[in-house]
Amino acid sequence: MAERSRFARKGRFALREHLLALDPEGDHLEIYRISAGLEFPFDYLRGMELALLRTFAIPSIAALLDATGEFACAGQRRYDDTFLLMGALVRFGCDSPEGRTALRIVNRAHSWYRISNGDMLYTLAAFVLEPVRWIDRCGWRPLTSHERRAAFHLYRGIGQRLAIKDLPATYEQLASFYDEYEHTHQRPTPAGHRVAGAALSVMACWFPAPLRHAATKTALAALPPAVRTALGYQRPPAVLVHATAFALRVRARWLRHLCSPRTVSLFHVLPRVRTYTLDAPGAVMERFGIAAPVRTDHPGMARCPGHVDRS
């Protein structure tokens, strides 16, 4: 608490200066915890949601999720699982008992399906790059190169532990792969539109019933035009697009000029989830985690338990 108070007294940019004194590779976990947990918690969450939506515009990913009904039938649980498992890896570290449990659960979930190495690497890259690009557009300050590289090293380590092959060696190489993979594979499909619709419905349900339609329209207005098109959605009314962009700009300036640094990290409080009841930050993850697939008759299912095909 004293450390957090010290940063608060030094002003809005004290944490950025602290991050610049750290090593992006050796201290990547500390940098990411501060960046995502204290500096940009709202923006990292929105970036993660955008990353998830963006994967639905890859036909092979969308077809599997659509046919197995994972988002249509258990969307909130899938969202909560992703949030809890990735949060555990950041909160405790990949090599902690909690981190190893989270990785075991993720690997078990992936083993139920045939997922190409390219799709796995693309999804990993989305979790690195989409929060960065969201903050570039909507954040109260730009991310430093230290924060970008720390995010890269964190997720590269996760990728290694998930047995993803051909991991790029630098942030720039990962961004190049990501953009090229999208250019080659991304296109609108009925399956992608259905899965995106199911995911947006989950997010809309976080609001009172009278506001859900407006929440969905606002979410679509906040998406980059290329993402909306790739998911099969038309541009919302121009006034809503401009109003959403204006509200995000106002928020960024308010945070930059009028707010003190956040003092309670996103990773120091109980996760806010709807599927599970958690009574402690270190709750044993075997109590939740990714349940068995909704459907088991899809041709994309693996041949046997534990089989992973990443050819």
C-alpha positions as CSV (number, residue, x, y, z in Angstrom):
1,M,0.0,0.0,0.0
2,A,2.9,2.4,0.8
3,E,4.4,1.7,-2.6
4,R,1.2,2.5,-4.4
5,S,0.7,5.7,-2.3
6,R,4.2,6.8,-3.3
7,F,3.4,6.5,-7.0
8,A,0.1,8.3,-6.4
9,R,1.9,11.3,-4.8
10,K,4.4,11.5,-7.7
11,G,1.7,12.1,-10.3
12,R,0.0,10.6,-13.3
13,F,3.1,9.5,-15.1
14,A,5.1,8.1,-12.2
15,L,4.2,4.5,-13.1
16,R,5.4,5.0,-16.7
17,E,8.7,6.2,-15.4
18,H,9.0,3.2,-13.1
19,L,8.3,0.9,-16.0
20,L,11.0,2.5,-18.2
21,A,13.5,1.5,-15.5
22,L,12.7,-2.2,-15.8
23,D,13.9,-4.8,-18.3
24,P,11.1,-5.7,-20.8
25,E,12.3,-9.3,-21.0
26,G,13.5,-10.1,-17.5
27,D,10.8,-8.0,-15.8
28,H,8.0,-8.6,-18.3
29,L,5.6,-10.0,-15.7
30,E,5.9,-7.0,-13.4
31,I,5.6,-4.6,-16.3
32,Y,2.5,-6.3,-17.6
33,R,0.9,-6.4,-14.2
34,I,1.4,-2.7,-13.8
35,S,0.4,-1.8,-17.3
36,A,-2.7,-4.0,-17.5
37,G,-3.6,-3.9,-13.8
38,L,-3.0,-0.3,-12.9
39,E,-2.4,1.9,-15.9
40,F,-5.0,0.5,-18.4
41,P,-7.3,-2.1,-16.9
42,F,-10.4,-1.0,-18.8
43,D,-8.4,-0.8,-22.1
44,Y,-6.8,-4.2,-21.7
45,L,-10.1,-5.8,-21.1
46,R,-11.7,-4.1,-24.1
47,G,-8.6,-5.1,-26.2
48,M,-9.0,-8.7,-25.1
49,E,-12.6,-8.7,-26.1
50,L,-11.7,-7.2,-29.5
51,A,-9.1,-9.9,-29.9
52,L,-11.7,-12.6,-29.2
53,L,-14.1,-11.1,-31.7
54,R,-11.4,-10.7,-34.3
55,T,-10.6,-14.4,-34.2
56,F,-14.2,-15.1,-35.4
57,A,-13.3,-13.6,-38.8
58,I,-10.8,-16.4,-39.4
59,P,-13.1,-19.0,-41.2
60,S,-11.4,-22.1,-39.6
61,I,-11.7,-20.7,-36.1
62,A,-15.3,-19.5,-36.7
63,A,-16.4,-22.8,-38.2
64,L,-15.2,-24.9,-35.3
65,L,-16.7,-22.6,-32.6
66,D,-20.0,-22.3,-34.6
67,A,-20.4,-26.0,-35.1
68,T,-19.5,-27.0,-31.6
69,G,-21.9,-24.4,-30.1
70,E,-19.3,-23.2,-27.6
71,F,-20.4,-19.5,-27.7
72,A,-24.1,-20.1,-28.6
73,C,-24.7,-22.5,-25.7
74,A,-22.1,-21.6,-23.1
75,G,-20.8,-18.1,-24.1
76,Q,-20.6,-16.6,-20.6
77,R,-18.8,-19.6,-19.3
78,R,-16.3,-19.5,-22.2
79,Y,-15.7,-15.7,-21.5
80,D,-15.3,-16.3,-17.8
81,D,-12.9,-19.3,-18.4
82,T,-10.7,-17.2,-20.7
83,F,-10.7,-14.2,-18.3
84,L,-9.9,-16.4,-15.2
85,L,-7.2,-18.5,-16.8
86,M,-5.4,-15.7,-18.5
87,G,-5.7,-13.6,-15.3
88,A,-4.2,-16.5,-13.3
89,L,-1.2,-16.6,-15.6
90,V,-0.6,-12.9,-15.0
91,R,-1.4,-12.8,-11.4
92,F,0.7,-15.8,-10.3
93,G,3.1,-16.4,-13.2
94,C,3.3,-19.3,-15.6
95,D,5.7,-21.3,-13.4
96,S,3.7,-21.0,-10.2
97,P,1.4,-23.9,-9.1
98,E,-1.6,-21.8,-10.1
99,G,0.0,-20.9,-13.5
100,R,0.8,-24.6,-14.2
101,T,-2.8,-25.5,-13.3
102,A,-4.1,-22.8,-15.7
103,L,-1.9,-24.0,-18.5
104,R,-2.9,-27.6,-17.9
105,I,-6.6,-26.6,-18.2
106,V,-5.9,-24.7,-21.4
107,N,-4.0,-27.5,-23.0
108,R,-6.8,-30.0,-22.0
109,A,-9.4,-27.8,-23.6
110,H,-7.4,-27.5,-26.8
111,S,-6.8,-31.2,-26.9
112,W,-10.5,-31.8,-27.6
113,Y,-10.2,-30.2,-31.1
114,R,-8.0,-30.2,-34.2
115,I,-6.6,-26.7,-34.2
116,S,-3.9,-25.7,-36.7
117,N,-0.7,-24.2,-35.4
118,G,-1.4,-21.1,-37.5
119,D,-4.7,-20.5,-35.8
120,M,-3.1,-21.1,-32.4
121,L,-0.4,-18.6,-33.1
122,Y,-2.8,-16.1,-34.6
123,T,-5.0,-16.2,-31.5
124,L,-2.0,-15.8,-29.2
125,A,-0.9,-12.8,-31.3
126,A,-4.3,-11.2,-31.1
127,F,-4.1,-11.2,-27.3
128,V,-0.8,-9.3,-27.5
129,L,-1.6,-6.9,-30.3
130,E,-5.3,-6.0,-30.0
131,P,-4.9,-4.4,-26.5
132,V,-1.9,-2.5,-27.8
133,R,-3.8,-1.2,-30.8
134,W,-6.9,-0.4,-28.8
135,I,-4.7,1.7,-26.4
136,D,-3.1,3.4,-29.4
137,R,-6.5,4.6,-30.5
138,C,-8.3,5.1,-27.1
139,G,-5.8,5.1,-24.3
140,W,-5.0,8.1,-22.1
141,R,-1.3,7.8,-23.1
142,P,0.6,5.7,-25.6
143,L,2.1,2.5,-24.5
144,T,5.9,2.6,-24.1
145,S,8.0,0.1,-26.1
146,H,8.8,-1.5,-22.8
147,E,5.1,-2.3,-22.3
148,R,4.7,-3.6,-25.8
149,R,7.8,-5.9,-25.5
150,A,6.8,-7.1,-22.1
151,A,3.4,-8.2,-23.4
152,F,5.2,-10.0,-26.2
153,H,7.6,-11.8,-23.9
154,L,4.7,-12.8,-21.5
155,Y,2.6,-14.4,-24.3
156,R,5.6,-15.9,-26.0
157,G,6.3,-17.7,-22.8
158,I,2.7,-18.9,-22.7
159,G,2.9,-20.0,-26.3
160,Q,6.0,-22.0,-25.6
161,R,4.3,-23.8,-22.7
162,L,1.3,-24.5,-25.0
163,A,3.6,-26.1,-27.5
164,I,2.9,-23.6,-30.3
165,K,5.5,-23.8,-33.0
166,D,7.3,-21.2,-35.0
167,L,6.9,-18.4,-32.4
168,P,8.3,-15.1,-33.7
169,A,11.4,-13.9,-31.9
170,T,10.4,-10.2,-31.6
171,Y,7.3,-8.1,-31.2
172,E,7.7,-6.7,-34.7
173,Q,7.9,-10.2,-36.2
174,L,4.7,-11.2,-34.3
175,A,2.9,-8.1,-35.7
176,S,4.1,-8.9,-39.2
177,F,2.8,-12.5,-38.9
178,Y,-0.5,-11.3,-37.4
179,D,-1.2,-8.8,-40.2
180,E,-0.2,-11.2,-43.0
181,Y,-2.3,-14.1,-41.5
182,E,-5.3,-11.8,-41.4
183,H,-4.6,-10.6,-45.0
184,T,-4.4,-14.2,-46.2
185,H,-7.2,-15.8,-44.1
186,Q,-9.7,-13.2,-42.8
187,R,-13.0,-13.0,-44.6
188,P,-16.7,-12.8,-43.6
189,T,-18.5,-16.1,-43.2
190,P,-22.0,-17.0,-41.9
191,A,-20.3,-19.0,-39.1
192,G,-18.2,-16.0,-38.1
193,H,-21.2,-13.7,-38.0
194,R,-23.2,-16.2,-35.9
195,V,-20.4,-16.7,-33.3
196,A,-19.8,-12.9,-33.1
197,G,-23.5,-12.4,-32.6
198,A,-23.5,-14.9,-29.7
199,A,-20.4,-13.3,-28.1
200,L,-22.0,-9.8,-28.4
201,S,-25.2,-11.2,-26.9
202,V,-23.2,-12.4,-23.9
203,M,-21.6,-8.9,-23.5
204,A,-25.0,-7.2,-23.9
205,C,-26.4,-9.3,-21.1
206,W,-24.1,-7.6,-18.6
207,F,-26.5,-4.6,-18.9
208,P,-30.1,-4.2,-17.8
209,A,-32.6,-5.5,-20.4
210,P,-33.7,-2.1,-21.7
211,L,-30.1,-1.2,-22.5
212,R,-28.9,-4.3,-24.2
213,H,-29.8,-3.4,-27.8
214,A,-28.0,0.0,-27.3
215,A,-25.0,-1.7,-25.7
216,T,-24.6,-4.0,-28.7
217,K,-24.9,-1.1,-31.2
218,T,-22.3,0.9,-29.2
219,A,-20.0,-2.1,-29.1
220,L,-20.2,-2.4,-32.9
221,A,-19.6,1.4,-33.2
222,A,-16.4,1.0,-31.2
223,L,-15.0,-1.7,-33.4
224,P,-12.6,-0.7,-36.2
225,P,-14.4,-0.7,-39.6
226,A,-12.4,-3.6,-40.9
227,V,-13.4,-5.8,-38.0
228,R,-17.1,-5.0,-38.4
229,T,-16.9,-5.8,-42.1
230,A,-15.0,-9.1,-41.4
231,L,-17.7,-10.1,-38.9
232,G,-20.5,-9.4,-41.4
233,Y,-21.9,-6.3,-39.7
234,Q,-22.9,-3.1,-41.4
235,R,-21.7,0.3,-40.2
236,P,-23.9,1.6,-37.4
237,P,-25.4,5.0,-37.8
238,A,-22.7,7.7,-38.3
239,V,-23.9,9.7,-35.3
240,L,-23.4,6.7,-33.0
241,V,-19.9,6.0,-34.4
242,H,-18.9,9.6,-33.9
243,A,-20.5,9.8,-30.5
244,T,-18.7,6.6,-29.3
245,A,-15.3,7.9,-30.6
246,F,-15.9,11.2,-29.0
247,A,-16.8,9.6,-25.6
248,L,-13.6,7.5,-25.7
249,R,-11.5,10.6,-26.5
250,V,-13.2,12.5,-23.6
251,R,-12.5,9.6,-21.3
252,A,-8.8,9.5,-22.3
253,R,-8.3,13.2,-21.7
254,W,-10.2,13.0,-18.4
255,L,-7.9,10.1,-17.2
256,R,-4.8,11.9,-18.5
257,H,-5.4,15.3,-16.9
258,L,-7.8,14.9,-14.0
259,C,-7.3,11.5,-12.5
260,S,-4.7,10.3,-10.1
261,P,-2.9,6.9,-10.7
262,R,-5.0,3.9,-9.9
263,T,-4.0,2.4,-6.5
264,V,-5.7,-1.0,-6.6
265,S,-4.6,-3.4,-9.3
266,L,-7.0,-5.3,-11.4
267,F,-5.0,-8.4,-10.4
268,H,-5.3,-7.7,-6.6
269,V,-9.0,-8.1,-6.4
270,L,-11.4,-11.0,-6.9
271,P,-12.2,-11.5,-10.6
272,R,-15.6,-10.3,-11.6
273,V,-17.2,-13.3,-13.3
274,R,-20.8,-14.5,-13.6
275,T,-20.4,-18.3,-14.0
276,Y,-18.5,-19.1,-10.8
277,T,-18.4,-18.0,-7.2
278,L,-14.9,-17.3,-6.1
279,D,-14.1,-16.7,-2.4
280,A,-10.4,-15.9,-2.6
281,P,-8.0,-14.4,-5.1
282,G,-6.0,-17.7,-5.1
283,A,-9.0,-20.0,-5.5
284,V,-8.0,-23.4,-6.8
285,M,-8.6,-23.4,-10.5
286,E,-9.5,-27.0,-10.7
287,R,-12.8,-25.8,-9.1
288,F,-13.7,-24.1,-12.3
289,G,-11.9,-24.2,-15.6
290,I,-13.0,-25.2,-19.0
291,A,-15.7,-27.9,-18.9
292,A,-16.2,-30.6,-21.5
293,P,-17.3,-29.4,-25.0
294,V,-21.0,-28.7,-25.5
295,R,-21.0,-31.0,-28.6
296,T,-18.8,-34.0,-29.2
297,D,-20.0,-35.0,-32.7
298,H,-18.3,-32.3,-34.8
299,P,-15.6,-33.5,-37.3
300,G,-13.2,-31.0,-35.8
301,M,-13.1,-32.9,-32.6
302,A,-9.8,-34.7,-31.9
303,R,-9.5,-38.4,-32.6
304,C,-9.0,-39.3,-28.9
305,P,-8.6,-37.5,-25.6
306,G,-5.3,-35.6,-25.5
307,H,-4.8,-35.5,-29.3
308,V,-3.8,-32.2,-30.7
309,D,-3.2,-31.8,-34.5
310,R,-1.3,-28.7,-35.3
311,S,-0.1,-29.6,-38.8
